[in-house]
Amino acid sequence: MSIVDLINKGVELMFLGMGTVFIFLAILVVVVSQMSKLAKALEKNQPQPTTAKPATVVATNNDHIAAIAAAVHQYRAKHQ
């Protein structure tokens, strides 16, 4: 094979590879855009979530508060 034949073969393989990648990416764009439209259509059919009510504060007794304060104090004393 001459150098011209090798260059022609290389150019042919280059265009074949680039064409394959281009076609794959074009198909990927079409599929993703169609999936986006489908997701939007399905989202419209879903019931809207209700907003959660704020949690009520649980009454704590002084023993719990003292235990938590002691634990925080002990942690800070060890990690200074």
Buried (B, 14 or more C-beta within 10 A) or exposed (E): EEEEEEEEEEEEEEEEEEEEEEEEEEEEEEEEEEEEEEEEEEEEEEEEEEEEEEEEEEEEEEEEEEEEEEEEEEEEEEEE
